[in-house]
Amino acid sequence: MKEEKNTNDNVNGVLLIVGNTGKVGWYTRETRIPTEINCHLIDVNRDKQKDCIVSGSEGLLAALNPLSGTYYWYIHKQGKIFSNIAAIDFPIVMKDMDKDKVSDLLTVATVYPNNNHNSLLIISGATGNIIGDPMTLDCSSVKLLTTESDEIPYICKNGTSEAVRQISYNDLYRKLLKLDPSVNHSAPISTIS
């Protein structure tokens, strides 16, 4: 039996605790459950202050101001909240693909109607807009690995086998924007036993 709950009873959110006093600096309510936050990755509004990236349940991905708790953006596609994301990983920072002078974010998501966790999304760091379309990889699940090179390594899992694969930033960008009609599949660079 499902218990109906009043949405005003929501206690999920993000809060800032002032380090030297232990007092709450700000609290931002959230309907979904935030599970990860990092306030040292990117400067969303180019004010020379790193901003917070938050991810969580039901496709929560957002950027907020670390001083005020004000949201800059939620992940969206052409101005509409992208509601068909069932699950999303915390993103990695990648180079600026949309030329707005803010680093962009790359993540893996489960995008309906697909039940596999294998869709790559590039998100504009400045706006939260999804760049291009989700790119589904030929894997049942994907885990991104961080890198400083021009190749993005990831773990591709199919059943009980895992392989490390990689895709270049240029190939990823072309495929997400459908500029490259080739198959969305990268060759393995090693296999994990």
N, C-alpha and C positions, 0 to 999 in steps of 0.2 A: 504494500500500500504506500502510495506516495503522499508525503506530508506537504501540504501547501505552506509556503513560507512567504512572509511579507518581504518584498524586496528592500524595504527601508531598514530591515534588521541586518543588512549586509555588514560584515566586519572585515571583509577582504580589503587590502589596499597596500600602499607603500607609505612608510613614515620615515622622517629624519629625526634621529636622536642627536642632540647637541653633545659632542664628546666631553667637554669639560664640566657640564652640569647634569647630564643625563635626562634633561627635559626634552619633550617632544617639540621639535622646531616646526614641523608641518606634518599633516596626514592627508593623503589623497585616497578616497574610496575607489574601489574597483569592483565591478560585478564578477569578474573572473579572478582566479587565484594567481597572484604574482608568485613565481617560483625562483626567478633569477634576476639579478640587477647588477649592472656594472656602470659606474659613473666616471670611467677613465678611458673610454674608447674613442668617442668622436665628439666634435664640437658642432652640434646641429645648426646653430644660428650664427656661427662665425664670429662670436664675441670673445674669442680666445679663452673660453672657459669650457672644459669638457662637460658634457651633459650625460644624463642617465638613460640607459637603454634597459627596458624591463620586458621580460617574457614570462609567459605563464600558461595556465590552462585555457582550453578552448580557443587556441590561436591568438592569445594575447601577445602583442608586440607593440611597444610604444616607446616614445622618447619624452623625457620630462626634464624640466629645469631643476638642478640640484639645490638651488637656493630657495626657491618658492614652492616647488612641488607641482607647478603648473605644467600640464601636458602640452608639448609642442605638436605631437601627432600620434595617431594610431595607424597601424598598417592599413592601407586602402588601395583601391584600384580606381583611377580616374574619378576621385572625389567620393566614392562610395566605400563604406566599410566592407572589407573583404571577409564575408561571413562564412565562406565554405571551407575554412581551415579548421580541421579537427584537432590537430596538434602541431606545434612548431618548436624547433630547437632554438636555443640562444644563438644569435648570429655571430659570424666572424666579420671583421672589417676587411673591406676590399678597396681597391682603388676607385676613384671617382669615375663612374661609367656614364653618368648623365651630364657631365661637364658643368655642375653647379658649384664647384670648388669645395664640396663637402664629401668626405669619404662615404662610400655606400656600404651596404650590409648584404651578406649572403647567408642564407639559411636553408634548412631542409624542413619540409612540412608534409603533413598528410592532408591532401586537398580532395574534398568530396568531388565526384563519387568514388574515387580511388581509396581503398583501405590501406594501401601500403604507404610507409613513411619514406617516400622516394622522390619528392618533387623539389627541385631547386627554385628558390625565389631570390631575385636581386631586389633590394629595397633601397630607394633613395634615402640617404642619410639626412638630407635636408627637409624632405617633405613626408616621408613614410609611404610614398606611392610605389607600388610594385612596378618595376621596369620590365616591360615585355610581358610574356605569359609564363606561367609555371612550366618548368622543363622536367618531365618525368624521365628518370634514369631507369635502365634495364636492371633493376635490383629490387629485392623485396623491402630492404631498408638501407638507408645511407647515413653515414656519420662523417661530417666534414672534419678535416684536420687542418690546423692553422699552418700557414707558410708565409714566407716573405718573398717567394719567387713568382714568376709569371705563370706558374702551373698551380692549380688547386687540387691537392690530393684529398681523396675521400675513401672511406671503407665501404665497399659494396657487399652486402650480405644477401645471399640467396640460399634459403634452407639452412644447412649446417656449414656451408662453405662461405669464406670471406676472402675478398681480394682487395688490395689497395689499387685504386685507379686514380687517374688524374685527368683534368681538363684544363686547357689554357683559358685565360681571361677572354681572349679574343674569340675563341670557339664558343665559349659560354654566352657571351654577349650576342654573337651572330645567331645562335640557336634560340635564345630567349626572344629575340626580336624577329625570328623567323626569316632571317637573311640567309640562312644556310639550310637547304632542304635535306641535308644528310641525316642519317639516323642519330638519335640522341644516345650515343653509346661510346664509351671510351675504352681503350684496350687496357687490360690489367698491367700494372708494373711490378706487382709481386702478389703472392698468395700467402694468406695467414692460415696456419694449421690449427 
